[in-house]
Amino acid sequence: MTLRLIFVRHGLSSFNKEGRIQGRNDLSTLTKEGQLQAKAAGEILSSVPIDEIYSSPLQRASETTKIIINQHQSKLQATYTNELLEVDLGIWSGLTKNEIKSLYPNDLAIWEKQPKELSINREDGTKVQPIKELLSQAENFLKSLFKTYSDSNKTILIVAHNAILRCLILKLINEPSKGLRRLRLDNTSISICNIVFNNWEDRQVQIECLNNVAHLQLGLPKKRSKKRVILVRHGETDWNQQGRFQGQIDIPLNENGKAQAKAASEFLKDTIIDKAFSSSLSRPQETAQIILEKHSGIEISLKDNLKEIGHGKWEGKLESEIQSDWPDLLKEWKTFPEKVQMPEGENINEVSTRSINGWEEICKDLKNDETALVVAHDAVNKTILCHLLGLMPSTIWMIKQGNGGITVVDLSEIEGQPDQITCLNITSHLGGIIDSTATGAL
């Protein structure tokens, strides 16, 4: 069966605005801005058929849900469940970060560096490990969802809170190390995961997008660190459209690919870009050149280690042709890509090593308050993103990278902490919230 899960965080709340910890209490309500955010989310989702809606019962989430349903003009009724309650932060709830820093400095240090290890008192004096408890809550909700929809294909909207939504996504991708700090979800951001499953243990997850706030007219989420990298997949080629394996054959953009690059340029026109890097193949180079038409005076540095995977003898072939000549190898590529050595080509671990080296060279080159544009390829971007999510190269099929899709990474300023994927595979500038770009071969 296949589930499409659409995750929406509630709109800006009174506690968000005041900088207070909300946790599980129900004192915080949507602000006027939060209501407008929920309306915008509902409008962008109005064209997406939704089968079921689940929501946290806390009023900041439930009001967001009601506004979205109203915009969607749907007869659906939400199911409100305590399994979508926000993290229980006990006696921290209602306090500002400065108050917590003053009263509980040691606990705050644990929360910021190792949130899963935090233990905290509840009002009744009992202790709770908030994130461990929340991860268990997330897994229980997902297992119940899988059981409920084991015989049907559904699109399900889930409206809840920052930490529980991140825990749901982390559980779907097998809970990578330090995962909570690798993801960001802003108010009324939209994230989408596609799941093909037989049961909880036997599931294939694809992250289609994360933290999309384009419907709020913000473009990209606000920058929260001194260094940012904007990672883009090149625009479409004829071979993408045809489903041919192009690899390192230098196929140029087609007209749709050029239009996708122009749309990305328009989307990024108000974003300050200080440096630009591209794979040395022509399709990402041209994509970068078109994007930079809105940013004069920036030279593009070419990097061979960001070239697409070398498919060897597969290059130029349709999947049907590969199925005829290498059926077992193609099947393994789709299920266990880490085991496949392309005939006279590369394997995914080799691609991952050189791509991450290229990525780290770019990050090292950045100075404080600089933003770099990086344009590369499907497999290259996926291996970089697996690395940033704390996943192995073998999990590349968990990540979607549409032609012209935009991903943003804010580099960590804290030693030992992972960089944050601020948003992933934003394709709203290409039309709608769902990624409708070509699904052809790499």
C-alpha positions as CSV (number, residue, x, y, z in Angstrom):
1,M,0.0,0.0,0.0
2,T,1.0,3.6,-0.4
3,L,0.5,6.5,2.0
4,R,1.3,10.1,1.3
5,L,1.7,11.9,4.6
6,I,1.4,15.7,4.6
7,F,2.8,17.2,7.8
8,V,1.8,20.8,8.8
9,R,3.0,22.6,11.9
10,H,0.5,24.9,13.6
11,G,0.5,28.6,12.9
12,L,2.3,31.2,14.9
13,S,1.1,31.1,18.5
14,S,1.0,33.5,21.4
15,F,3.8,31.6,23.1
16,N,5.9,31.4,19.9
17,K,5.6,35.2,19.6
18,E,6.6,35.7,23.2
19,G,9.5,33.3,22.9
20,R,8.0,30.9,25.5
21,I,8.3,27.2,25.8
22,Q,4.9,25.7,25.0
23,G,5.3,22.0,25.4
24,R,2.2,20.1,26.2
25,N,0.2,22.8,28.0
26,D,-2.8,24.4,26.2
27,L,-2.4,28.0,27.2
28,S,-1.0,29.2,23.9
29,T,-3.4,30.2,21.1
30,L,-3.0,31.2,17.4
31,T,-2.1,34.9,16.8
32,K,-3.7,36.9,14.0
33,E,-0.5,36.2,12.0
34,G,-0.8,32.5,12.8
35,Q,-4.4,32.5,11.5
36,L,-3.3,34.0,8.2
37,Q,-0.5,31.5,8.0
38,A,-3.0,28.6,8.4
39,K,-5.3,30.2,5.8
40,A,-2.3,30.3,3.3
41,A,-1.5,26.7,4.1
42,G,-5.1,25.7,3.5
43,E,-5.1,27.6,0.2
44,I,-2.0,25.9,-1.2
45,L,-3.4,22.5,0.0
46,S,-6.8,23.1,-1.5
47,S,-5.9,21.5,-4.8
48,V,-4.5,18.3,-3.1
49,P,-7.1,15.6,-2.6
50,I,-7.0,14.6,1.1
51,D,-8.6,11.4,2.4
52,E,-8.1,11.8,6.2
53,I,-7.0,14.4,8.6
54,Y,-5.4,13.9,12.0
55,S,-4.6,16.7,14.5
56,S,-3.3,17.4,17.9
57,P,-6.2,18.5,20.2
58,L,-4.2,21.4,21.6
59,Q,-5.9,24.6,20.5
60,R,-3.1,26.1,18.5
61,A,-3.1,23.0,16.3
62,S,-6.8,22.3,16.3
63,E,-7.5,25.9,15.2
64,T,-5.0,25.6,12.4
65,T,-6.7,22.4,11.3
66,K,-10.1,24.0,11.3
67,I,-8.8,26.9,9.1
68,I,-7.2,24.5,6.7
69,I,-10.3,22.4,6.4
70,N,-12.3,25.6,5.7
71,Q,-9.9,26.7,2.9
72,H,-9.9,23.2,1.5
73,Q,-13.7,23.3,1.2
74,S,-13.8,19.7,2.3
75,K,-16.4,17.8,4.1
76,L,-13.7,15.9,6.0
77,Q,-13.7,16.0,9.8
78,A,-10.4,15.8,11.7
79,T,-9.6,13.1,14.1
80,Y,-8.1,14.7,17.2
81,T,-5.6,12.4,19.0
82,N,-3.4,12.7,22.0
83,E,-0.8,10.7,20.1
84,L,0.0,14.0,18.3
85,L,0.4,16.1,21.5
86,E,3.6,18.1,21.7
87,V,6.6,17.1,23.7
88,D,6.1,17.2,27.5
89,L,8.6,19.7,28.8
90,G,7.3,19.7,32.4
91,I,8.2,22.6,34.5
92,W,9.8,24.4,31.6
93,S,6.4,25.1,30.0
94,G,5.6,28.8,29.9
95,L,9.2,29.9,30.6
96,T,11.3,31.9,28.2
97,K,14.7,30.6,27.1
98,N,16.4,33.2,29.2
99,E,14.5,32.1,32.3
100,I,15.4,28.4,31.6
101,K,19.1,29.5,31.1
102,S,19.0,31.2,34.5
103,L,17.1,28.4,36.4
104,Y,18.3,25.3,34.7
105,P,21.6,26.0,32.9
106,N,22.9,22.4,33.0
107,D,19.6,20.9,31.7
108,L,19.5,23.5,28.9
109,A,23.0,22.5,27.8
110,I,21.9,18.9,27.5
111,W,18.7,20.0,25.6
112,E,20.7,22.0,23.1
113,K,23.4,19.3,22.5
114,Q,21.8,16.0,23.3
115,P,18.1,16.5,23.6
116,K,17.3,12.8,23.7
117,E,19.3,12.5,26.9
118,L,17.4,15.2,28.8
119,S,15.5,14.3,32.0
120,I,13.1,16.9,33.4
121,N,10.6,17.2,36.3
122,R,6.9,17.4,35.7
123,E,4.7,19.6,37.9
124,D,3.9,16.6,40.1
125,G,7.6,16.0,40.7
126,T,8.0,12.9,38.6
127,K,10.7,12.8,35.9
128,V,10.3,12.4,32.2
129,Q,12.7,12.0,29.3
130,P,10.8,14.1,26.9
131,I,12.3,13.2,23.6
132,K,12.6,9.4,24.3
133,E,9.0,9.5,25.3
134,L,8.0,11.5,22.2
135,L,9.8,9.2,19.8
136,S,7.9,6.2,21.3
137,Q,4.6,8.2,21.0
138,A,5.5,8.9,17.3
139,E,6.2,5.3,16.6
140,N,2.9,4.2,18.2
141,F,1.0,6.7,16.1
142,L,2.6,5.6,12.8
143,K,2.2,1.9,13.5
144,S,-1.5,2.5,14.2
145,L,-1.8,4.5,11.0
146,F,-0.1,1.7,9.0
147,K,-2.5,-0.8,10.5
148,T,-5.5,1.3,9.8
149,Y,-4.7,1.9,6.1
150,S,-3.0,-1.5,5.3
151,D,-5.5,-2.2,2.5
152,S,-5.8,1.2,0.8
153,N,-3.9,4.1,-0.8
154,K,-4.5,7.3,1.0
155,T,-3.3,10.9,1.4
156,I,-3.3,11.9,5.0
157,L,-2.9,15.4,6.5
158,I,-1.3,15.6,9.9
159,V,-1.4,18.9,11.8
160,A,0.6,19.1,15.0
161,H,3.7,20.6,16.6
162,N,7.4,21.1,16.0
163,A,8.9,18.3,18.0
164,I,6.3,15.6,17.5
165,L,6.4,16.2,13.7
166,R,10.1,16.0,13.6
167,C,9.9,12.8,15.7
168,L,7.4,11.3,13.2
169,I,9.7,12.0,10.3
170,L,12.7,10.7,12.2
171,K,10.9,7.4,13.0
172,L,10.0,7.0,9.4
173,I,13.7,7.2,8.4
174,N,14.9,4.9,11.2
175,E,15.9,7.6,13.7
176,P,19.4,8.7,12.7
177,S,21.9,9.9,15.3
178,K,21.3,13.5,16.5
179,G,18.3,13.6,14.2
180,L,16.2,16.2,16.1
181,R,18.8,18.8,15.4
182,R,19.2,18.0,11.7
183,L,15.6,19.1,10.8
184,R,13.7,22.4,11.0
185,L,10.0,22.9,10.8
186,D,8.6,26.5,10.8
187,N,5.1,27.6,11.6
188,T,2.6,26.2,9.0
189,S,5.5,24.7,7.0
190,I,4.5,21.8,4.8
191,S,6.5,18.5,4.6
192,I,5.6,15.5,2.6
193,C,6.6,11.8,2.9
194,N,5.6,9.0,0.6
195,I,5.5,5.5,2.0
196,V,5.1,2.2,0.3
197,F,4.6,-0.5,2.9
198,N,3.4,-4.0,3.7
199,N,3.8,-3.4,7.4
200,W,5.8,-1.2,9.8
201,E,9.0,-3.2,9.4
202,D,8.6,-3.6,5.6
203,R,8.4,0.0,4.4
204,Q,10.1,2.2,1.8
205,V,10.0,5.9,2.7
206,Q,10.7,8.9,0.4
207,I,11.0,12.4,1.7
208,E,9.4,14.5,-1.0
209,C,9.9,17.9,0.7
210,L,10.6,19.3,4.1
211,N,9.7,22.7,5.7
212,N,8.2,24.3,2.6
213,V,7.1,27.9,3.5
214,A,6.8,29.2,0.0
215,H,3.0,29.7,0.5
216,L,3.8,32.3,3.2
217,Q,5.5,34.5,0.5
218,L,8.8,34.1,2.3
219,G,10.6,32.2,-0.4
220,L,13.1,30.5,1.8
221,P,12.9,30.1,5.6
222,K,14.7,32.8,7.5
223,K,18.5,32.3,8.0
224,R,19.4,31.3,11.5
225,S,23.1,30.7,11.1
226,K,26.0,32.7,9.7
227,K,26.7,30.3,6.8
228,R,24.1,28.9,4.3
229,V,24.2,26.7,1.3
230,I,21.5,26.5,-1.3
231,L,21.6,23.2,-3.1
232,V,19.8,22.9,-6.4
233,R,19.3,20.0,-8.8
234,H,19.8,21.0,-12.4
235,G,16.8,21.5,-14.7
236,E,15.2,18.9,-16.9
237,T,16.9,17.3,-19.9
238,D,15.4,15.3,-22.7
239,W,16.9,12.2,-21.2
240,N,15.3,13.0,-17.8
241,Q,12.0,13.3,-19.7
242,Q,12.6,10.1,-21.6
243,G,13.8,8.1,-18.5
244,R,17.3,7.5,-19.9
245,F,20.2,6.9,-17.6
246,Q,22.4,9.9,-18.4
247,G,25.1,9.8,-15.7
248,Q,28.2,11.6,-16.9
249,I,27.2,12.0,-20.6
250,D,26.9,15.7,-21.1
251,I,23.3,16.2,-21.9
252,P,22.1,19.9,-22.0
253,L,18.9,21.3,-20.6
254,N,15.8,21.1,-22.7
255,E,13.3,24.0,-22.9
256,N,11.4,22.9,-19.9
257,G,14.7,22.6,-18.0
258,K,15.6,26.2,-18.9
259,A,12.1,27.3,-17.8
260,Q,12.6,25.5,-14.4
261,A,16.0,27.3,-14.0
262,K,14.3,30.6,-14.7
263,A,11.6,29.8,-12.2
264,A,14.3,29.0,-9.6
265,S,16.0,32.3,-10.5
266,E,12.8,34.2,-9.9
267,F,12.2,32.4,-6.6
268,L,15.7,33.2,-5.4
269,K,15.9,36.8,-6.8
270,D,15.7,38.4,-3.3
271,T,18.1,36.0,-1.7
272,I,21.6,37.3,-1.3
273,I,24.1,34.9,-3.0
274,D,27.8,35.4,-2.5
275,K,29.4,32.4,-4.2
276,A,28.4,29.8,-6.7
277,F,29.6,26.3,-7.4
278,S,28.5,23.7,-10.0
279,S,29.3,20.3,-11.3
280,S,31.5,20.6,-14.4
281,L,28.8,19.1,-16.6
282,S,26.8,21.5,-18.8
283,R,23.3,20.9,-17.4
284,P,24.1,22.1,-13.9
285,Q,26.3,24.9,-15.2
286,E,23.5,26.3,-17.4
287,T,21.1,26.0,-14.5
288,A,23.5,28.0,-12.3
289,Q,24.0,30.6,-15.0
290,I,20.3,31.1,-15.4
291,I,19.7,31.4,-11.7
292,L,22.5,33.9,-11.4
293,E,21.0,36.2,-14.0
294,K,19.3,37.9,-11.0
295,H,22.7,38.1,-9.2
296,S,25.3,40.0,-11.2
297,G,29.1,39.6,-10.8
298,I,29.2,36.1,-9.4
299,E,31.6,33.6,-11.0
300,I,30.8,29.9,-11.0
301,S,33.5,27.6,-9.7
302,L,33.3,24.2,-11.4
303,K,33.8,21.0,-9.4
304,D,34.5,17.6,-11.0
305,N,33.7,15.8,-7.7
306,L,30.1,17.0,-8.0
307,K,29.6,15.2,-11.4
308,E,26.7,12.8,-11.6
309,I,27.2,9.1,-10.9
310,G,29.0,7.2,-13.7
311,H,26.5,4.6,-14.9
312,G,29.1,3.1,-17.3
313,K,27.4,0.9,-19.9
314,W,24.0,1.9,-18.6
315,E,24.4,5.5,-19.8
316,G,22.1,6.5,-22.7
317,K,19.8,3.5,-22.1
318,L,16.2,3.4,-21.2
319,E,15.2,1.3,-18.1
320,S,13.5,-1.2,-20.4
321,E,16.8,-1.8,-22.2
322,I,18.7,-2.2,-18.9
323,Q,15.9,-4.6,-17.7
324,S,16.6,-6.7,-20.8
325,D,20.4,-6.9,-20.4
326,W,20.9,-6.6,-16.7
327,P,17.6,-7.6,-15.0
328,D,19.2,-8.8,-11.7
329,L,21.5,-5.8,-11.4
330,L,18.7,-3.3,-12.1
331,K,16.5,-5.0,-9.4
332,E,19.3,-4.7,-6.9
333,W,19.9,-1.1,-7.8
334,K,16.3,-0.3,-6.9
335,T,16.5,-2.1,-3.6
336,F,20.1,-2.3,-2.4
337,P,22.0,0.4,-4.4
338,E,25.0,0.1,-2.1
339,K,25.7,-3.4,-3.5
340,V,25.7,-2.4,-7.2
341,Q,28.9,-1.7,-9.2
342,M,27.8,-0.1,-12.4
343,P,29.2,-2.0,-15.4
344,E,32.4,0.0,-16.2
345,G,31.0,2.8,-13.9
346,E,30.8,3.7,-10.2
347,N,29.1,2.5,-7.1
348,I,27.1,4.7,-4.8
349,N,29.7,4.7,-2.1
350,E,32.3,6.1,-4.5
351,V,29.8,8.8,-5.5
352,S,29.1,9.6,-1.8
353,T,32.8,9.9,-0.9
354,R,33.6,12.3,-3.7
355,S,30.3,14.3,-3.4
356,I,30.8,14.8,0.4
357,N,34.4,15.8,-0.2
358,G,33.2,18.4,-2.7
359,W,30.5,19.6,-0.3
360,E,32.9,20.0,2.6
361,E,35.4,21.9,0.4
362,I,32.6,24.3,-0.4
363,C,31.5,24.7,3.3
364,K,35.1,25.3,4.3
365,D,35.4,28.0,1.7
366,L,32.5,29.9,3.1
367,K,33.0,32.9,5.4
368,N,30.6,34.1,8.0
369,D,27.5,35.8,6.6
370,E,28.0,34.2,3.2
371,T,25.5,32.1,1.2
372,A,26.6,29.8,-1.5
373,L,24.7,28.4,-4.5
374,V,25.5,24.8,-5.4
375,V,24.0,23.2,-8.5
376,A,24.6,19.5,-9.0
377,H,22.7,16.2,-9.8
378,D,20.2,13.7,-8.4
379,A,22.5,11.1,-7.0
380,V,25.1,13.6,-5.9
381,N,22.6,15.7,-4.0
382,K,21.0,12.6,-2.5
383,T,24.3,11.3,-1.1
384,I,25.1,14.7,0.4
385,L,21.6,14.9,2.0
386,C,21.9,11.3,3.3
387,H,25.2,12.4,4.9
388,L,23.5,15.5,6.4
389,L,20.6,13.5,7.7
390,G,22.9,11.0,9.4
391,L,22.0,8.2,6.9
392,M,24.1,5.8,4.9
393,P,24.5,6.2,1.1
394,S,22.4,3.0,0.8
395,T,19.3,5.1,1.7
396,I,19.4,7.4,-1.3
397,W,15.9,6.4,-2.4
398,M,14.6,8.0,0.8
399,I,15.4,11.4,-0.7
400,K,13.6,13.1,-3.6
401,Q,15.4,15.7,-5.7
402,G,13.2,17.1,-8.5
403,N,14.7,19.0,-11.5
404,G,15.0,22.6,-10.4
405,G,14.2,21.6,-6.8
406,I,15.8,23.8,-4.0
407,T,17.2,22.6,-0.8
408,V,18.7,24.8,1.9
409,V,21.3,23.9,4.6
410,D,22.3,26.2,7.4
411,L,25.8,25.3,8.7
412,S,26.1,24.6,12.4
413,E,28.0,27.2,14.6
414,I,28.2,24.7,17.5
415,E,31.1,22.2,17.5
416,G,29.9,18.7,17.4
417,Q,26.4,19.6,16.3
418,P,25.1,18.6,12.8
419,D,24.3,21.1,10.1
420,Q,20.6,21.7,9.8
421,I,18.5,20.9,6.7
422,T,16.4,24.1,6.7
423,C,14.2,23.0,3.8
424,L,14.4,20.1,1.3
425,N,13.3,19.8,-2.4
426,I,11.1,22.9,-2.6
427,T,9.4,22.9,-6.1
428,S,6.6,25.3,-5.4
429,H,8.1,27.7,-8.0
430,L,7.4,25.0,-10.6
431,G,3.7,24.9,-9.7
432,G,1.9,23.6,-6.7
433,I,3.0,22.0,-3.4
434,I,3.4,18.5,-4.9
435,D,6.7,17.7,-6.8
436,S,5.5,17.0,-10.4
437,T,8.9,17.0,-12.1
438,A,10.1,14.2,-14.3
439,T,10.6,10.9,-12.5
440,G,13.1,9.5,-15.1
441,A,16.4,7.8,-14.4
442,L,19.5,9.6,-12.9
